[in-house]
């Protein structure tokens, strides 16, 4: 059984006590929209990767290979910045 921390044990003001711990938390569960990647329409310019605030664009060997839906929050920045618009990335209801 997990015990809850007391008020004195919780860090004040949303401190990040361990650098790089965000990968441990799946934060994509609450999105209402999600990007769908269409590989055939993608030119691999990586503008989606540059602008993604959650590092949810998967890249290998300089090319987009998918989307990390465990961490994507559905903000739509990737689709908005994509020069190919609906040909490569489109936002759909979750």
C-alpha positions in Angstrom: 0.0 0.0 0.0 1.3 3.4 -1.0 1.5 6.0 1.8 0.8 9.6 1.0 3.3 12.3 1.8 2.5 14.8 4.5 2.4 18.6 3.8 5.9 19.0 5.2 7.3 16.3 2.9 6.0 17.9 -0.4 8.3 20.3 -2.1 7.1 24.0 -2.1 5.9 25.6 -5.3 6.1 22.8 -8.0 9.8 22.3 -7.7 11.4 19.8 -10.0 13.5 17.7 -7.7 14.9 15.3 -10.3 16.0 16.6 -13.7 14.6 14.7 -16.7 11.8 13.0 -14.8 9.1 14.0 -17.2 9.6 10.9 -19.3 8.4 8.9 -16.3 4.9 10.4 -16.5 2.4 9.7 -19.3 0.9 13.1 -19.9 -1.0 12.5 -23.1 -4.1 10.9 -21.5 -6.0 14.1 -21.1 -5.9 15.5 -24.7 -9.1 15.9 -26.7 -7.4 16.2 -30.1 -4.5 14.3 -31.5 -2.2 14.7 -34.6 -2.3 11.9 -37.2 0.8 11.6 -39.3 0.5 10.7 -43.0 3.9 9.4 -44.0 3.2 9.6 -47.7 2.6 13.4 -47.5 5.5 14.2 -45.2 8.7 15.8 -46.6 10.6 15.3 -43.4 11.4 19.0 -42.9 11.1 18.4 -39.1 9.3 21.7 -38.5 6.9 19.6 -36.3 9.8 18.4 -34.2 11.3 21.9 -33.9 8.0 23.4 -32.6 6.7 20.5 -30.5 6.8 21.6 -26.8 6.5 18.0 -25.5 9.2 16.4 -27.7 6.5 14.0 -29.0 7.7 13.8 -32.6 9.8 10.7 -33.1 12.8 11.1 -35.3 15.4 8.6 -36.6 18.2 9.3 -39.0 16.9 12.8 -39.7 13.4 11.6 -40.6 10.1 11.7 -38.8 9.0 8.1 -37.9 5.9 8.7 -35.7 4.3 10.4 -32.7 4.8 9.6 -29.1 1.1 9.6 -28.0 2.1 8.9 -24.3 3.4 12.4 -24.1 1.6 14.4 -26.8 -1.0 16.7 -25.3 -2.8 17.5 -28.5 -1.9 21.2 -28.7 -1.8 21.1 -32.5 1.4 23.2 -32.9 2.9 20.4 -35.0 0.0 20.5 -37.5 -0.1 24.3 -37.6 3.6 24.6 -38.3 3.7 21.8 -40.9 4.2 23.3 -44.4 2.2 20.4 -45.9 -0.8 20.9 -43.6 -3.3 18.1 -43.9 -1.1 16.2 -46.3 1.3 15.2 -43.5 -0.3 16.1 -40.2 -3.9 16.6 -39.3 -5.7 17.1 -36.0 -8.5 14.7 -35.2 -10.8 14.3 -32.2 -9.4 11.8 -29.7 
